[in-house]
Amino acid sequence: MSTVVYGILWVLSRVVGRVFLHYRTRGVEHVPATGGVLLAANHASYADIPLLGCGVRRRLFYLGRANLFPYPLLGRILRSLGWIPLKTERWDRKAFGSAVALLKAGKAVVIFPEGTRTTDGMLQPGKPGIGRLVAEAQCPVVPVYLRGTYQVLPMGASWLRRHPVEVSFGESMDFREECRHYQGKELYQHISQTIMARIGELRGVDHSSIPTT
C-alpha cells in the first residue's frame, strides 16, 4: 500500500513541478537504477524532499529530523513512506543503523549533510555524521544540488512561490580507498567536506568558499 501511495505522491510532485515551477533535472543518469546508493543534497527548503524525489525513478528513503513533523499520526504515515526520523542532538544509532541496513539491502537513501535548512540560501558546513554513515555502509554517494527551492519555499513561508527549480545530480563518488587510509573523526570530516565541495561544484561556485568547520 505504501508503494502505491509513494507512487501517487511522486506523480503529483512531478506534475506540480512541471506545471508551476518549470521543473527540470540534470545528470539523473548518475543515479544507479539498482543497488545501495546515498544521495547527498543541499537543504534549502521543505520543498527539497518531494522535488528531489520526483526526479529519480526509484523509491527513496529520507533521513530527517525527528521533530520535523510533531503530529504522531503524520509521523507514522511518513515512516511508512520511507522517512527515517533522526535525533540531531547526538549520534542517533537507531536512525543511522536503519539507513545503513537499507543501503546494504540495495536501497537509495537521501541525506542532507548540512543537518538543517539554510537560512540565507547559501551552503552550510556538512556534519561529520554523513562521513560515519558512508564509512559504515561502504556505499557510493551521488551529490545533488537543488536550485530554486529556497525561493519556492524559504524558511518561514507558508505557501509555495512560483520559481524555476532545477535538480542537478553529480557523478557517483566512491570513498572505499579513503576508508583504508583514514579512520575515525579524520575520515568522517574528510568525507563530509569532500561531498560538500562536490555539491558546491554542482552549484557553480568555488568549493573553497564553502565552510569546512
C-alpha positions in Angstrom: 0.0 0.0 0.0 2.8 2.4 0.9 4.4 1.8 -2.5 1.1 2.8 -4.2 0.8 6.0 -2.1 4.5 6.8 -2.8 3.9 6.4 -6.5 0.8 8.7 -6.4 2.8 11.4 -4.5 5.7 11.0 -6.9 3.4 11.7 -9.9 1.7 14.7 -8.1 5.0 16.3 -7.2 6.2 15.8 -10.8 3.1 17.4 -12.2 3.1 20.4 -9.8 6.8 20.8 -10.5 6.5 20.8 -14.3 3.4 23.0 -14.4 4.1 25.6 -11.8 7.9 25.5 -11.2 9.4 24.8 -14.7 11.0 21.8 -13.0 13.9 20.0 -14.7 16.7 17.7 -13.8 20.3 17.3 -14.9 22.6 14.3 -14.6 20.0 11.9 -13.3 21.7 9.2 -15.2 24.4 9.3 -12.4 21.9 7.7 -10.0 22.2 3.9 -10.4 19.0 2.1 -11.3 19.7 -0.6 -8.7 21.9 -1.2 -5.6 22.5 0.8 -2.5 23.3 4.5 -3.0 23.4 7.5 -0.8 22.1 10.8 -2.3 23.6 13.8 -0.5 21.8 17.1 -1.2 21.9 20.7 -0.1 18.9 21.6 2.1 17.2 25.0 1.4 13.5 24.2 1.9 10.9 21.7 2.9 10.2 21.5 -0.8 13.6 19.8 -1.3 12.1 16.4 -0.3 9.3 16.0 -2.9 11.2 17.9 -5.7 14.3 15.7 -5.3 12.2 12.5 -5.0 10.2 13.1 -8.2 13.4 13.5 -10.2 14.5 9.9 -9.5 12.7 6.9 -10.9 13.3 4.7 -7.9 11.9 4.8 -4.4 13.9 7.0 -2.0 14.2 6.8 1.8 14.9 10.0 3.7 16.9 10.7 6.9 15.2 13.7 8.5 14.9 15.5 11.9 12.7 13.5 14.3 10.8 16.7 15.4 10.2 17.8 11.8 6.6 16.7 12.0 5.2 16.9 15.5 1.9 15.0 14.9 2.2 11.3 15.8 -0.2 10.1 13.1 1.6 12.1 10.4 4.9 10.7 11.6 3.7 7.1 11.3 2.4 7.8 7.8 5.7 9.3 6.8 7.7 6.5 8.2 5.6 4.0 6.2 6.6 6.1 3.1 10.3 6.0 3.8 11.1 8.7 6.3 13.7 7.8 8.9 13.3 10.1 12.0 16.7 11.3 13.1 17.6 12.8 16.5 20.1 15.5 15.7 21.4 16.4 19.1 23.6 13.3 19.3 24.7 10.4 17.2 21.4 8.5 16.6 22.5 4.9 16.4 19.0 3.7 15.6 18.4 6.1 12.7 21.8 5.7 11.1 21.6 1.9 11.7 18.3 1.8 9.7 19.9 3.8 6.9 22.9 1.5 6.8 20.6 -1.5 6.7 18.7 0.0 3.8 21.8 0.8 1.9 23.2 -2.7 2.3 19.9 -4.1 1.2 20.3 -2.2 -2.1 18.0 0.8 -1.4 18.5 4.5 -2.2 18.7 6.8 0.8 18.7 10.6 0.9 20.6 12.7 3.5 21.1 16.4 3.9 24.7 16.7 5.1 24.1 20.3 6.4 21.7 18.9 9.0 19.2 21.7 8.7 17.7 24.2 6.2 19.8 27.1 5.2 18.6 30.5 6.5 20.0 32.5 3.6 20.1 30.2 0.6 23.9 29.6 1.0 25.6 26.3 1.5 26.4 25.5 5.1 29.2 23.2 6.5 28.5 19.5 6.3 28.1 17.5 9.5 30.5 14.6 10.2 27.5 12.2 10.5 27.4 11.6 6.8 31.1 10.5 6.9 30.3 7.9 9.5 27.3 6.7 7.6 29.3 6.3 4.4 32.2 4.6 6.2 29.8 2.1 7.8 27.7 1.4 4.7 30.6 1.4 2.2 28.2 2.7 -0.4 28.6 5.1 -3.4 27.5 8.7 -2.9 25.7 10.8 -5.5 26.0 14.6 -4.8 22.8 16.6 -5.5 22.2 20.3 -5.8 18.7 21.7 -5.7 18.5 25.2 -7.3 15.4 27.4 -6.7 13.8 25.6 -3.8 14.9 28.3 -1.4 12.9 30.8 -3.4 9.9 28.4 -3.7 9.5 27.8 0.0 12.0 29.7 2.2 12.1 29.3 5.9 9.1 30.9 7.5 7.0 30.8 4.3 3.5 29.2 4.4 2.8 28.8 0.7 4.8 27.8 -2.4 6.0 30.6 -4.6 6.4 30.2 -8.4 10.1 30.0 -9.3 12.1 27.7 -11.6 13.6 24.6 -9.9 16.5 22.6 -11.2 17.9 19.5 -9.6 21.5 18.5 -10.6 22.9 15.1 -9.9 26.7 14.7 -9.9 28.9 11.7 -10.7 29.0 9.0 -8.2 31.7 9.2 -5.5 33.5 6.2 -4.0 35.2 6.5 -0.6 36.4 3.0 -0.1 40.1 4.0 -0.7 39.8 6.8 1.8 38.3 4.3 4.3 41.5 2.3 4.0 43.8 5.3 4.7 41.8 7.4 7.2 39.9 6.5 10.3 37.6 8.0 13.0 36.9 11.7 13.1 39.5 12.5 10.4 37.8 10.1 8.0 34.3 11.4 8.7 35.3 15.0 8.3 37.2 14.3 5.1 34.2 12.5 3.6 31.8 15.3 4.7 34.0 18.1 3.3 34.6 16.3 0.0 30.9 15.8 -0.5 30.0 19.4 0.3 32.7 20.5 -2.1 31.2 18.4 -4.9 27.7 19.8 -4.1 29.3 23.3 -4.3 30.7 22.5 -7.7 27.2 21.5 -8.9 26.0 24.9 -7.7 28.7 26.5 -9.8 30.9 28.0 -7.0 34.5 27.6 -6.0 34.4 24.9 -3.3 37.0 26.7 -1.3 34.2 29.2 -0.4 32.2 26.5 1.4 32.8 26.5 5.2 34.6 23.3 6.5 34.1 23.6 10.2 
